[in-house]
Amino acid sequence: MSALSLAANNVRDVAHDMPGWAAAAFPHGLAHEGGSVWAPYDYSWDMGAEARINQAASNRSGGGADVSLHFEVLLRAALAQAGIDTATDGVLLDLRSGDGVRSLVPWLSLLPRVHIVASDPSSLLLAAAVGRARSLEAEDRVMGVLAEPDGVPVAPGSVDLVSGVACLHELDDPDLVLAAAARALRPGGVAIFLAPFDGHGLLRLAYERIWTEAALWPDDPLSPDIAVALRAVVDDITKRTLPDRRDPAFAQMEQKWLFARESLEAAARSFGFREVDFASHNDHETLYRDAAVLQVRTLTGRADAVLPVWAMDILDGFDRALRPPVKRLLMLEGTIVLRR
């Protein structure tokens, strides 16, 4: 029988096994599935995933180094923005930890005295994340909890930091997560989210212009795969800009939102955050050119994919029109720092 089906009268034993640093955050206990993976008693563990989980755990030390380093740079900047010293201690609640590459591994490196509750609704990914902590000899600092980001059953006011790396834009209702983060944090606690913003609308305008002007350049055409890639990006940006939640297709979208600073700030303040700050990840002179090249190469699967010269000239025109301070306001990707 799965440990997740334990009867309520076993709560005392499970709570006894829980790491001491986590007990205050989970006063009602959790079911222990094994290793450092836990779950609410009514959570359904995917028993069919056991073999895949074991394989994920066995591969815990491989891959992801470049991605982790990228996010470590972004999160280090977020800590500096929030005025948090890397020598701080306490408990960090990480939402949608995934396999640990984007958030858990960077946090373990950046905050060596902090204990981390890594949460994810996927048993497979969470087991892989805990496995990564084990490979870094940091298992005693990590507790994995199976839960949706707005449903981690932590006691109100029990954690010092909340983080969500690239998770808000994948949720049907990001406001529920902001509210959950506010409840979980102690007074003065900080939440850090990394998210995409509606500055992508400028790329949409550039791509639409490229698409329209392609007919004027028969001697230097868009290759068919690049044309399809640009159309896909335009469609994606369109769907994620003020999406219609009533549309049945909305529920099927993996990435659902491009955020506006104003709406996020209004929501955060309504849930009790007293300080709301934003920081753009990019503002350099060739931002739109570089973003276009990356997106085209990613979507076509061709590392050598190149836009025609006339198309690059259009992108350069957008880059010249907007100076770095404006690009910071019209963010493509950015960090949100919220103080309770």
PLY file of the C-alpha trace (Angstrom):
ply
format ascii 1.0
element vertex 340
property float x
property float y
property float z
element edge 339
property int vertex1
property int vertex2
end_header
0.00 0.00 0.00
1.26 3.46 -0.88
2.32 5.60 2.04
-0.04 8.24 0.69
-2.98 6.13 1.76
-1.87 6.03 5.39
-4.67 6.49 7.86
-4.96 9.74 9.78
-3.90 8.03 13.00
-0.41 7.66 11.52
0.10 11.43 11.37
2.10 11.40 14.59
4.59 8.87 13.26
4.97 10.68 9.94
5.41 14.03 11.65
8.10 12.43 13.80
10.00 11.45 10.64
9.67 14.91 9.12
12.82 17.08 9.15
12.84 19.23 12.25
13.26 22.43 10.27
10.03 21.68 8.36
7.78 20.69 11.26
6.55 24.22 11.97
5.60 24.71 8.33
3.53 21.50 8.23
1.82 21.22 11.63
-0.84 18.83 10.29
1.68 16.33 8.97
2.27 14.85 5.54
2.47 11.34 4.15
6.02 10.13 3.55
6.46 8.37 0.22
10.18 7.73 0.52
13.49 9.57 0.48
12.64 13.23 0.96
9.37 13.16 -0.99
6.16 13.91 0.91
2.54 14.70 0.04
-0.79 15.72 1.57
-2.79 12.70 2.69
-5.41 13.20 -0.02
-2.86 13.52 -2.83
-2.81 10.77 -5.45
0.68 9.41 -6.03
1.30 8.15 -9.58
2.21 4.58 -8.76
2.62 3.80 -12.48
5.53 6.23 -12.57
7.70 4.33 -10.08
10.07 2.92 -12.70
10.45 6.30 -14.39
11.04 7.96 -11.03
13.80 5.52 -10.20
15.40 6.17 -13.58
15.15 9.93 -13.06
16.78 9.60 -9.67
19.60 7.51 -11.12
20.25 10.25 -13.68
20.12 13.01 -11.08
23.71 14.20 -11.51
23.65 14.57 -15.29
22.84 17.56 -17.51
21.36 20.93 -16.83
24.56 22.67 -15.71
24.32 25.51 -18.24
20.64 26.08 -17.50
21.28 26.11 -13.75
24.08 28.63 -14.13
21.84 30.88 -16.25
19.14 30.94 -13.60
21.70 31.26 -10.81
22.79 34.58 -12.37
19.18 35.79 -12.53
18.38 34.70 -8.98
21.57 36.22 -7.60
20.48 39.54 -9.11
17.02 39.07 -7.58
18.53 38.57 -4.11
20.56 41.74 -4.52
17.45 43.60 -5.67
15.59 42.37 -2.59
18.49 43.23 -0.28
18.89 39.61 0.86
22.34 38.47 1.92
23.39 35.04 0.69
24.36 34.18 4.29
20.70 34.36 5.34
18.99 31.32 6.82
15.37 30.26 7.13
12.95 28.31 4.94
12.38 28.84 1.22
9.25 27.52 -0.50
9.97 26.84 -4.18
6.91 26.49 -6.43
6.89 24.30 -9.53
10.42 23.11 -8.88
10.28 20.70 -11.81
13.40 18.55 -11.99
15.32 21.08 -9.92
17.56 22.46 -12.66
16.05 25.95 -12.91
15.46 26.74 -9.26
16.46 24.14 -6.66
20.05 23.72 -7.82
20.68 27.50 -8.10
19.11 28.13 -4.69
21.23 25.43 -3.05
24.32 27.17 -4.41
23.24 30.75 -3.67
21.79 30.21 -0.18
23.94 27.60 1.59
22.21 28.07 4.98
18.62 28.01 3.77
16.33 24.96 3.91
14.10 24.43 0.89
10.62 23.01 0.42
10.63 22.01 -3.23
7.10 21.53 -4.57
5.70 20.23 -7.83
2.52 18.42 -8.93
4.58 15.85 -10.87
5.87 12.93 -8.82
8.41 12.14 -11.54
9.89 15.63 -11.66
9.88 16.04 -7.89
11.73 12.78 -7.37
14.33 13.96 -9.90
14.68 17.28 -8.06
15.22 15.58 -4.71
17.71 13.30 -6.44
19.67 16.33 -7.60
19.82 17.60 -4.02
21.11 14.20 -2.95
23.81 14.27 -5.63
24.92 17.66 -4.30
25.03 16.26 -0.74
22.27 18.66 0.24
19.42 16.24 0.84
19.18 17.25 4.49
18.32 20.79 3.35
15.54 19.79 0.92
12.07 18.41 1.39
9.97 17.60 -1.67
6.19 18.08 -1.43
3.77 16.94 -4.11
1.41 19.86 -4.66
0.13 22.40 -7.12
1.77 25.82 -6.62
-1.35 27.28 -5.00
-1.92 24.22 -2.83
1.24 23.54 -0.83
-0.19 22.96 2.67
2.23 25.16 4.59
1.06 26.97 7.70
0.37 30.69 7.23
3.38 32.88 7.96
5.77 29.93 8.15
8.35 30.60 5.43
10.88 33.35 4.80
11.17 33.17 1.02
8.92 32.02 -1.81
10.18 31.51 -5.35
8.56 30.67 -8.64
10.93 30.36 -11.58
9.02 30.48 -14.86
5.81 29.09 -13.36
3.25 31.92 -13.17
2.72 32.06 -16.93
1.78 28.37 -17.07
-1.12 28.62 -14.63
-4.82 29.13 -15.27
-5.03 31.69 -12.46
-1.70 33.22 -11.41
-3.48 35.34 -8.80
-4.11 32.20 -6.74
-0.36 31.65 -6.51
0.34 35.26 -5.52
-2.29 34.91 -2.79
-0.80 31.59 -1.60
2.68 33.12 -1.50
1.41 36.03 0.59
-0.23 33.63 3.07
2.87 31.46 3.40
5.31 34.31 4.04
6.18 35.76 7.41
5.84 39.54 7.74
8.81 41.02 5.91
9.24 37.86 3.83
10.04 38.06 0.13
8.61 36.34 -2.94
10.65 36.15 -6.16
9.09 35.23 -9.50
10.64 35.07 -12.96
8.13 35.59 -15.76
7.57 36.68 -19.40
6.05 40.11 -20.02
3.96 41.82 -22.66
6.97 43.51 -24.23
6.85 40.52 -26.57
4.17 42.52 -28.37
6.99 44.49 -30.02
8.43 41.28 -31.44
4.96 40.42 -32.71
4.82 43.75 -34.58
8.28 43.19 -36.04
7.45 39.66 -37.19
4.15 40.74 -38.72
5.97 43.42 -40.68
8.56 40.89 -41.86
5.76 38.54 -42.88
4.00 41.33 -44.81
7.11 42.60 -46.59
8.35 39.14 -47.60
6.51 39.43 -50.91
8.64 42.47 -51.78
11.83 40.42 -51.69
11.45 37.54 -54.18
15.21 37.38 -54.69
15.89 37.01 -50.95
12.89 35.09 -49.62
12.07 33.78 -46.19
12.76 30.06 -46.13
9.53 28.08 -45.58
10.57 26.80 -42.16
11.50 30.29 -40.96
8.19 31.66 -42.26
6.34 28.97 -40.29
8.41 29.73 -37.18
7.61 33.45 -37.32
3.92 32.74 -37.77
4.01 30.36 -34.80
5.60 33.02 -32.58
3.05 35.64 -33.68
0.17 33.26 -32.93
1.66 32.39 -29.54
2.16 36.02 -28.53
-1.37 36.86 -29.67
-2.92 34.04 -27.63
-0.97 34.93 -24.49
-1.72 38.66 -24.59
-4.91 39.17 -22.55
-6.04 35.56 -23.10
-9.71 34.63 -22.92
-10.03 32.19 -20.01
-13.47 31.14 -21.29
-11.99 29.79 -24.51
-11.75 25.98 -24.24
-8.33 26.19 -25.91
-7.01 28.22 -22.97
-6.94 25.18 -20.70
-4.86 23.29 -23.26
-2.17 25.96 -23.56
1.04 25.05 -21.77
2.17 28.68 -21.58
-0.81 30.97 -21.04
0.29 34.49 -20.11
2.42 37.47 -21.01
2.15 39.73 -17.99
1.64 43.47 -17.67
3.50 45.18 -14.84
0.43 47.15 -13.79
-1.89 44.16 -13.44
0.67 42.10 -11.54
1.42 44.94 -9.15
-2.28 45.58 -8.51
-2.89 41.89 -7.78
0.15 41.60 -5.51
-0.83 44.64 -3.44
-4.40 43.37 -3.10
-3.00 40.21 -1.46
-0.97 42.15 1.09
2.42 42.68 -0.51
3.60 46.13 0.54
6.50 46.44 -1.92
6.46 45.41 -5.59
9.56 45.78 -7.77
10.42 44.67 -11.30
13.73 44.13 -13.09
14.15 43.42 -16.79
16.49 40.62 -17.79
17.51 42.28 -21.07
17.90 45.81 -22.35
20.88 45.64 -24.69
21.19 47.41 -28.04
20.44 44.34 -30.19
17.73 42.78 -28.04
15.10 42.19 -30.74
17.61 40.98 -33.33
19.06 38.50 -30.83
15.64 37.34 -29.60
14.48 36.73 -33.17
17.56 34.70 -34.07
17.17 32.57 -30.93
13.46 31.95 -31.52
13.92 31.08 -35.19
16.74 28.65 -34.47
14.82 27.06 -31.61
11.61 26.58 -33.59
13.25 25.39 -36.82
15.70 23.14 -35.00
18.47 24.55 -37.19
21.44 26.11 -35.43
22.40 27.81 -38.71
18.96 29.30 -39.46
19.36 32.91 -40.61
16.80 35.57 -41.43
17.28 37.46 -44.71
19.23 40.71 -44.60
16.12 42.83 -45.17
14.36 41.10 -42.26
17.32 41.73 -39.97
17.22 45.38 -41.03
13.61 45.58 -39.82
14.59 44.13 -36.44
17.53 46.51 -36.21
15.09 49.37 -36.81
13.05 48.30 -33.79
16.24 48.07 -31.74
17.34 51.55 -32.77
13.90 53.02 -32.04
13.86 51.93 -28.39
16.68 52.81 -26.06
17.65 50.55 -23.13
15.53 52.41 -20.51
12.44 51.90 -22.67
13.31 48.24 -23.25
13.48 47.80 -19.49
9.94 49.13 -19.19
8.70 47.00 -22.10
10.24 43.82 -20.76
10.45 40.55 -22.62
11.46 38.59 -19.52
11.79 39.91 -16.00
12.01 39.36 -12.26
9.27 40.31 -9.82
10.30 40.92 -6.19
7.44 41.14 -3.67
7.86 42.00 0.00
5.19 41.01 2.51
0 1
1 2
2 3
3 4
4 5
5 6
6 7
7 8
8 9
9 10
10 11
11 12
12 13
13 14
14 15
15 16
16 17
17 18
18 19
19 20
20 21
21 22
22 23
23 24
24 25
25 26
26 27
27 28
28 29
29 30
30 31
31 32
32 33
33 34
34 35
35 36
36 37
37 38
38 39
39 40
40 41
41 42
42 43
43 44
44 45
45 46
46 47
47 48
48 49
49 50
50 51
51 52
52 53
53 54
54 55
55 56
56 57
57 58
58 59
59 60
60 61
61 62
62 63
63 64
64 65
65 66
66 67
67 68
68 69
69 70
70 71
71 72
72 73
73 74
74 75
75 76
76 77
77 78
78 79
79 80
80 81
81 82
82 83
83 84
84 85
85 86
86 87
87 88
88 89
89 90
90 91
91 92
92 93
93 94
94 95
95 96
96 97
97 98
98 99
99 100
100 101
101 102
102 103
103 104
104 105
105 106
106 107
107 108
108 109
109 110
110 111
111 112
112 113
113 114
114 115
115 116
116 117
117 118
118 119
119 120
120 121
121 122
122 123
123 124
124 125
125 126
126 127
127 128
128 129
129 130
130 131
131 132
132 133
133 134
134 135
135 136
136 137
137 138
138 139
139 140
140 141
141 142
142 143
143 144
144 145
145 146
146 147
147 148
148 149
149 150
150 151
151 152
152 153
153 154
154 155
155 156
156 157
157 158
158 159
159 160
160 161
161 162
162 163
163 164
164 165
165 166
166 167
167 168
168 169
169 170
170 171
171 172
172 173
173 174
174 175
175 176
176 177
177 178
178 179
179 180
180 181
181 182
182 183
183 184
184 185
185 186
186 187
187 188
188 189
189 190
190 191
191 192
192 193
193 194
194 195
195 196
196 197
197 198
198 199
199 200
200 201
201 202
202 203
203 204
204 205
205 206
206 207
207 208
208 209
209 210
210 211
211 212
212 213
213 214
214 215
215 216
216 217
217 218
218 219
219 220
220 221
221 222
222 223
223 224
224 225
225 226
226 227
227 228
228 229
229 230
230 231
231 232
232 233
233 234
234 235
235 236
236 237
237 238
238 239
239 240
240 241
241 242
242 243
243 244
244 245
245 246
246 247
247 248
248 249
249 250
250 251
251 252
252 253
253 254
254 255
255 256
256 257
257 258
258 259
259 260
260 261
261 262
262 263
263 264
264 265
265 266
266 267
267 268
268 269
269 270
270 271
271 272
272 273
273 274
274 275
275 276
276 277
277 278
278 279
279 280
280 281
281 282
282 283
283 284
284 285
285 286
286 287
287 288
288 289
289 290
290 291
291 292
292 293
293 294
294 295
295 296
296 297
297 298
298 299
299 300
300 301
301 302
302 303
303 304
304 305
305 306
306 307
307 308
308 309
309 310
310 311
311 312
312 313
313 314
314 315
315 316
316 317
317 318
318 319
319 320
320 321
321 322
322 323
323 324
324 325
325 326
326 327
327 328
328 329
329 330
330 331
331 332
332 333
333 334
334 335
335 336
336 337
337 338
338 339
